[in-house]
């Protein structure tokens, strides 16, 4: 297996502080490096479609909700794990671009839906195949079986780290 920069870092720590278990740095360090590299690759494809990553996330969340492609701010909030202020700001910006519109619920005026416009639906439907192909390209080096194994391991790690009672 080919060595990487993280292997060099771990080797330095083993030499300098053999009394400290730094093995988890190999996992966390690589996840961090992957996030930066993958993020840049994702952003490149989104830019080809005139989108930023957060815009794609909001549009994709609305699109995958199914027809009529609308959710409340609260539903977007829980689906995207961002702050309520961030949701409002993002919806404002997408509405100005004509990609979503907001509508009050006729049965309860306090509830406001964000809904994809025809332009928003066209934008996400055009971007999605390129995004999916890009992500597939990024993981092809793993092979199908290893992709499943990695997905399972990452799910397990995310479940553990995302649960404060487990991580102490």
N, C-alpha and C positions, 0 to 999 in steps of 0.2 A: 504494500500500500504506500502511496506517495505521501511524503511528509509535507506539512504546511507550517506556516508561521506560528500557529498555536502550539505545535509540537516543540518548537524552539523555545517558546515562553515557558512551557511546562518543564522542559529540560533545565532551563536556567533556575527555576524555582526548586527543582529537585536537588540541584547542586548547591544552591545558596541556603535553602531552608528545608532540608530533608525531613525535619520534624513536623512539617505542616502538610496535611493532605490537600494538595491543590488539584486533584483529578477532576473535580467538578468544573474547574476553569476551562477544561478542554471542551466541555459541553456548552457552557454559557458563552465562552469566547467565540465559539463557532456559530452559535445561534445569533449573536450580535453581529458578527461579520456577514453572515448570510442575510440578515435583515437589511443591511446597508447595500449589499450587492443586488439582492433581489428587488429591493425598493427602487433602485435606479433603473433596473430593467422594466419593472412595472410602469414606472413613471414615463419611460420612453414611449411605450405603446399607448398609454393614456394621452400623452401629448399629441400623438399622431391623430387622435380623435378630438383634439381640442378640449381635453378634460384634465383635471387634476385628480389625484388619487381619491381625495375625500368626495369629489363630485361623483366619480364612478361609484363609490361606496353607497352614497345616498340613492342615486338612480338605480343601482343594482338591487338595493334593498326594496325599493318600491316595485321594481319589475318582478322580482321573485315572489312578491306577496300575491301575485295573480291579479287578474282583472277584478276590479277596475283600477288596479295599480295605485292604491292609496292607503295611507296609514296616518294615524295621528302622530303628533310630535312625540308623545309618550311612547308609542309603539316603536318609532324610529330610535328613540333614546335607548330603550331596552335592547333593541336588536343590534345597535351599533356601539354600545358601551361608551358613550361620550356624554358630556355635560349638557344640561338643558339649554344653557346659553349658546353652546356650540351648535346645537340642532337649530335653534332660531336663526343664528347667523348664517348657517349653511343654507337653510331654506330661503332666507332673504336673498342670498346671492343667486341661488338657482332660479328663483322666481324672476329676478331681474333679467336673467338670461333666457327666460321663456321656456325653461325645461320642466318646471313644475308650476302648479297653481294651487292656491289654498282655497278651500271651500268649507263653510260652516255646515255642520251636520243639521239637516232640516228638522230632525226630531229633538235635538239638543244643541242650541246655539252656542253653548260653552265649548263644544267639541269642534275642533278645526282639523280637517284632513289636508295632507299634502298629497297631491295627485300628479302623476306624470302627465304632461301635455303630449300632444302628438309628436312635437319636436323632441321632447325628452325620451319618449318611447323609441323613436327612430335613432336617437343618439346612443342609447344603451344597447339597442339591438344591433347596431353597427359595431360597437366597441367590444361587445361580449365575445364573439368568436375569436377576434385577434387576441384578446386578453387570455382566454382559455388556451389558445395555441401557444402563447408566450409562456404561460405557466407550465404547460406540458413540455415545452422545449427546455425549460430550466431544470426539470427533474428527470429528463430522459437518461441521464447517466446512471441513475439508480436501478433501472430495470423495474418491471411491474411488481415482482414479489417484494423487493426491498422498499418500494414506495408504500406498499401496504404496511409493512413492518414499521417504517419510519412514522407513518401517519398514526399508527396505534401507539407508538412510544411517545410521540408528541402529545397526543390526546391524554395519555396517562400523566405526563408531566404537567400539562396545562391544568388538568383536574386537580392535581396535588397542589401546585403553586397557586391556583386560583381559589383555593379553599384555605383561608387563614387558620382554621382549626387544625388542619393537618400540618401546616408548615411552622406552627408555633410562633 
